[in-house]
Amino acid sequence: YLFTLAISDAMTLLLALPPEVYSIWEAYPWRFGQSFCILKSFIMEMTSYSSVLTITGFTIERYLSICHPMKLQHCCHISRAKRCIVLICVVSMLSALPYPVHTRTFYYVSDPNSGKHIPDSLVCNIPQKWTGRMITVFQLSTFVYFVLPMGILSLMYILIGIKLHKTELRTKYDTQYGQATATKARRAILKILL
């Protein structure tokens, strides 16, 4: 999972961030061409989705390792991790496809007298004619890649907290385990969570 997160962050930093920073300095016109405009929209969306899925995967792994350690022990193999990474990449790429398909460079403003495009108004964005159908994509991606993962993360961490609280109460009243053992276990769990 860490490798996937590192790759998506590196791609964002190397390919998508420089034009974004440049656009702060000079927002108009778009100077990087249509091909790079399409590539940038794809990379930005794909890496965002990949990061969200990777963090959700981390959280599910943490939940399983704390709340169901025996189940995780049977299915914890490198081949499974590789399959998860490939699945995250494929799902992220497929989910990001509507953005490069609908992103173009276009002139935002035309001269009202001559009807000619104003060269300084060239932008890299979704043209007005496709905004209607992309609203559905925006809403769907907001739900699938923000609301749903936030719900999963919240639920997983609540269940982890409940499990840790029950374990702490059990070790306090259990004479078989001493305070030192409970402290060591708590530290180990906190290392997993961080």
N, C-alpha and C positions, 0 to 999 in steps of 0.2 A: 504494500500500500504506500509506503513512504516513497518508493521509486516513482510510482504513478503521480503522486502529489508533486514531487520534485520536478518531473518532466513537464507537467502542465504549468507549473509556476515558471519554469525556465522558458517555455515557449511564449508565455504571456510577456515576460520581461524582454525577451529578444525580438519578438515579431510584432506584438500588439502595442506594447507600451511606448516605443519611440514615436510612432505617428500620433498617439494620443498626447504625448508631452509636446510635440511639435505643434499640434492643433491649439494648444493653450497659447503658444507664442503667436501663431498665425493660423487662425481658424479657417479662413477662406483665402484663396481657393485650395482645393485638394490637389496636392502636387505629386502624389505617388502612383497615379494611374489606376485604371479600372481593375486590372488583375490583382494588384496589391490590396485594393479596396475590398474585393471579394474575399481574398485570403484572410485579411485582417478580421472581417466580420465572422468568418468561420472559426479562426483560431480563438478569438475572444470568447465566443459562445461555447465552443468545445472545451476549452480549458476551465471555464467557469463550471460547466456541468460536471466535468471530470473531478474537479476539486470537491464539489458538493457530494458526489457519489462516494469519493474516497473517504471523506470525513464521516459520512454515514456508515460506511463499511467499518472504519475504525471503531466507531461507537458500538456497533453491533458485536464486533469482536470483543470489545471490553466487557460488554454486558454478558456475553457467553462465558468469557474467562472468569468472571467474578460470580455470576449467578448459576451457571451450569458448567463447571470446569470439567466434569467427567465427559459430558457430551462433546465438548470442544476437543478434548484429548484424542478422541477416536477419529475425528475428521480433520485434524490439523496437519496438513501435508503441504509441501511446496507446490505440488501440482495443483492443489485446490487454490492456493494463493495466485498462481499464474493464471488459472482460469478466471478468477475474480478480476484480476487486472485487465485481462483481455476483454472481458465482458464490460467493465467500466469504460474502456476506450471505445468499444464498438457502440455502446448505448450513447455515449457522449457525442460521437461523430454523427450518428443517425439523428439524434435530437437537435444537433446544431445545423443540419442541412438546410432547413427553410431560410436561414439567414443569408448564406451566400447566394442562394438561388434568387432571393428577392432584393439583394443589395446591389446598387449600381452607383456610378458617378453620374451626376446630372447637374444642369444649371438650374439653380433655385430661382433666379430672378431674370426677367427679360426686360429689355427697354420697351416701355409702353408705346413710344412713338414709332420705332422701327421694327419692333418684334424680335430683334436680334438678342441672343443670349448675352448676358454680361459676364465676361470671362472670370471676374473675381468672385462670382457666386457659385463656382463649381464645388459641389459637396459629394461626400461619400456617405450615402444613407439609403433608406428605403423610399423609393419614389411614391408619390401620392396615390398613384393608381393601384398600388399593392398594399396600402396601409390598412384597408378594410379587412382583407384576409389575414394579414399579419396580427391584427388585434387578437384574434382567436389563438394564434401561436403564442403571443405574449402572455395571455391569460393562462393558457395551458402550461407554459414553461414556468410561470410564477407559482402555480399550484404544485406542479411536479418537482420543481427544483428549489422551492423555498418553503412553502407551507407544509407539504408532506414531510420533507426531511426534518424541518424544525419540530414537527409533531413526533416523529420517530426519535430524534435526539432527546427531546424532553422526556418522553416516556421511558426510554432506556436509562437515562440518568436518574429518574425518579425510582425506577425499579432497582438500580444499583444502590442508591441511597437507602432504600428500604431494606435490602439484603444486608448492607453493611451495618445498619442500625440493629437489625435482629441479631447479627453475628456478635456485635459488641455487647449487647445485653446478655446473650448466651454465655459469652466468655467471662463476663463479670461474675455471674452466679455459678459458674462451673468450677469446682475446686480442682478438677483434673488439670486445667490449664492455669498457669500463673499469669500475673500482670505483664511480665516480660514477654511471654509468648503472644499475648494479645497486642502488645505494642509493636512487636516485630511484624505480625500479620497486618496490622493497620498500615505500617510503613510500606510494606510490600504492595498493598492494594493502592496506596496513594502513588507509588511509582508507576504502576500500571496506568492509572488515570491521567497522570501528567505525561 
